[in-house]
């Protein structure tokens, strides 16, 4: 397995829409290695999600591992996701991104999602996620459509550098 190069904000690869992954392509050793490498890269950089475009792959695939939050989601690889946003109103909470290092901002998201996709072996999967897991799924799916979390922010008033985040933003008050 390898640690992959993570594209940073400003790289055009992050703004391009991705292409679906065919099941026959998904089952190849090359794609299985890509999934393993994406997982290793996400872990190496202490992320909880990583999408294809972030590692210069224009395929509709992401990996996620949400151990914290009110609805933990074990490690998954998600291929060709289709989301249904559930719950109203949206909930604004903090997000960061491996492609936008050291910045955090408050982003409104649906509090719950239904996800339909293929798993890494080409088998259909369906799940409902809440809280942080739902937020991560929406964030990573946005990457597959060329959307960054900054695009979803209603105001840049909360946009903050990571060093200042811990000093000046007490999430318990929000």
C-alpha positions as CSV (number, residue, x, y, z in Angstrom):
1,X,0.0,0.0,0.0
2,X,1.0,3.6,-0.6
3,X,0.4,7.0,0.8
4,X,-1.1,9.1,-2.1
5,X,-0.6,12.7,-2.9
6,X,-3.5,14.8,-1.7
7,X,-4.6,17.6,-4.0
8,X,-4.9,21.0,-2.4
9,X,-7.5,23.7,-3.0
10,X,-6.6,25.5,-6.2
11,X,-5.9,22.3,-8.1
12,X,-8.5,22.0,-10.9
13,X,-8.9,18.3,-10.2
14,X,-11.0,19.2,-7.1
15,X,-13.5,21.2,-9.2
16,X,-14.2,18.5,-11.9
17,X,-17.1,16.1,-11.8
18,X,-16.2,12.5,-11.5
19,X,-17.2,9.5,-13.6
20,X,-19.0,6.5,-12.4
21,X,-17.0,3.3,-11.8
22,X,-18.1,0.2,-13.7
23,X,-18.5,-2.9,-11.6
24,X,-16.0,-4.7,-13.9
25,X,-13.5,-1.9,-13.3
26,X,-14.1,-1.9,-9.6
27,X,-13.1,-5.6,-9.2
28,X,-9.7,-5.2,-10.8
29,X,-6.5,-5.4,-8.7
30,X,-5.8,-1.8,-9.7
31,X,-9.0,-0.4,-8.2
32,X,-8.7,-2.6,-5.1
33,X,-5.2,-1.2,-4.6
34,X,-6.5,2.3,-5.1
35,X,-9.1,1.7,-2.4
36,X,-6.5,0.3,0.0
37,X,-4.2,3.3,-0.8
38,X,-7.0,5.8,-0.2
39,X,-7.7,4.2,3.2
40,X,-4.0,4.2,4.1
41,X,-3.8,7.9,3.0
42,X,-6.9,8.9,5.0
43,X,-5.4,7.2,8.1
44,X,-2.0,8.7,7.6
45,X,-3.4,12.2,7.5
46,X,-5.8,11.6,10.3
47,X,-8.9,12.2,8.2
48,X,-12.3,10.7,8.5
49,X,-13.1,10.7,4.8
50,X,-11.2,10.9,1.5
51,X,-12.7,11.1,-2.1
52,X,-11.3,10.2,-5.4
53,X,-10.6,13.7,-6.7
54,X,-8.5,14.4,-3.6
55,X,-6.0,11.8,-4.7
56,X,-6.2,12.8,-8.4
57,X,-8.7,10.1,-9.4
58,X,-11.8,11.3,-11.3
59,X,-13.9,8.4,-10.2
60,X,-17.0,8.4,-8.0
61,X,-15.5,6.7,-5.0
62,X,-14.7,7.7,-1.4
63,X,-13.7,6.1,1.8
64,X,-14.8,7.1,5.3
65,X,-14.3,6.0,8.9
66,X,-16.3,7.8,11.5
67,X,-15.4,6.5,15.0
68,X,-16.7,9.6,16.9
69,X,-20.1,11.3,17.0
70,X,-23.6,10.2,17.9
71,X,-23.8,7.7,15.1
72,X,-20.4,6.0,14.4
73,X,-19.8,4.5,11.0
74,X,-17.2,1.8,10.6
75,X,-14.7,2.0,7.7
76,X,-16.4,1.8,4.3
77,X,-15.6,2.3,0.7
78,X,-18.4,3.9,-1.2
79,X,-18.7,3.7,-5.0
80,X,-21.2,5.6,-7.2
81,X,-23.1,7.1,-4.3
82,X,-26.7,8.4,-4.6
83,X,-27.8,10.4,-1.6
84,X,-31.2,11.3,-0.3
85,X,-31.1,14.2,2.2
86,X,-33.4,13.7,5.2
87,X,-34.4,15.8,8.1
88,X,-35.2,19.4,8.3
89,X,-33.9,22.0,9.2
90,X,-30.3,21.7,8.2
91,X,-27.7,21.7,11.0
92,X,-24.7,24.0,10.9
93,X,-21.5,22.5,12.3
94,X,-17.7,22.6,11.9
95,X,-15.9,20.9,8.9
96,X,-12.4,20.7,7.7
97,X,-10.8,19.0,4.7
98,X,-7.5,17.3,3.9
99,X,-7.5,19.4,0.6
100,X,-7.9,22.6,2.6
101,X,-5.4,22.0,5.4
102,X,-5.6,24.0,8.6
103,X,-8.9,25.7,7.9
104,X,-12.2,25.0,9.6
105,X,-15.7,26.5,9.0
106,X,-19.3,26.0,9.9
107,X,-21.3,24.3,7.1
108,X,-25.1,23.7,7.0
109,X,-25.9,20.0,6.2
110,X,-28.9,17.7,6.4
111,X,-28.9,16.0,9.7
112,X,-29.6,12.6,8.2
113,X,-29.0,10.9,4.8
114,X,-29.9,7.8,3.0
115,X,-27.0,6.4,1.0
116,X,-27.3,4.0,-1.9
117,X,-24.1,2.8,-3.5
118,X,-21.8,-0.1,-4.3
119,X,-19.3,-1.4,-1.8
120,X,-15.7,-2.1,-2.8
121,X,-16.7,-5.5,-4.1
122,X,-19.4,-4.2,-6.3
123,X,-22.3,-5.3,-4.1
124,X,-25.2,-2.9,-3.6
125,X,-25.3,-1.2,-0.2
126,X,-27.8,1.0,1.5
127,X,-27.6,2.8,4.8
128,X,-29.1,5.6,6.8
129,X,-26.6,7.9,8.6
130,X,-27.1,10.6,11.2
131,X,-25.0,13.3,12.7
132,X,-21.3,13.3,11.9
133,X,-21.5,10.2,9.7
134,X,-24.2,12.0,7.6
135,X,-22.1,15.1,7.4
136,X,-19.0,13.1,6.2
137,X,-21.1,11.3,3.6
138,X,-22.4,14.7,2.2
139,X,-18.9,16.2,2.4
140,X,-17.3,13.4,0.4
141,X,-20.1,13.2,-2.1
142,X,-19.7,16.9,-2.7
143,X,-16.0,16.2,-3.7
144,X,-17.3,13.9,-6.4
145,X,-19.3,16.8,-7.8
146,X,-16.5,19.3,-7.7
147,X,-17.8,21.1,-4.6
148,X,-15.7,22.1,-1.6
149,X,-17.0,22.8,1.9
150,X,-16.2,26.5,1.5
151,X,-18.8,26.5,-1.3
152,X,-21.5,25.4,1.2
153,X,-20.7,27.9,3.9
154,X,-23.4,30.6,4.3
155,X,-20.9,33.0,5.8
156,X,-17.1,33.2,6.1
157,X,-17.4,34.7,9.6
158,X,-16.6,31.3,11.1
159,X,-13.8,30.5,8.7
160,X,-10.7,30.0,10.9
161,X,-7.2,28.7,11.0
162,X,-6.8,25.5,13.0
163,X,-4.5,27.2,15.5
164,X,-7.1,29.9,16.2
165,X,-10.0,27.3,16.2
166,X,-8.8,25.8,19.5
167,X,-8.1,29.2,21.0
168,X,-11.2,31.2,20.1
169,X,-14.0,28.8,19.1
170,X,-15.6,26.8,21.9
171,X,-17.9,24.4,20.2
172,X,-19.7,23.7,23.4
173,X,-21.2,27.3,23.2
174,X,-22.5,26.8,19.6
